[in-house]
């Protein structure tokens, strides 16, 4: 069973930075397409960034492009999301997701992933 555990959330002021991490464990969790999603209160879950296994470059949503970076440490089976120049509209619960279906395409669509973490809260104040 795959398990995903997020960490690194917190409260920052606008313009600040946070680094999220997602540790994947369990049988079948290695070398999988993974992604970050977020969900603000009373809004749907939005794909933020995705990273295919196999050396592909990441895909970043337009809403955070230029501010967020996704990366992976394959040896540690950990996914990262580096967030800079945070804005109040980035406030949300951030989830890590993993696909054991194969290639997640399109990579920022929620139904491409079948394992989810519990989420880590990011709050940005103005």
Order of alpha helices (4+ residues) and beta strands (2+ residues): beta-beta-beta-beta-beta-beta-beta-beta-beta-beta-beta
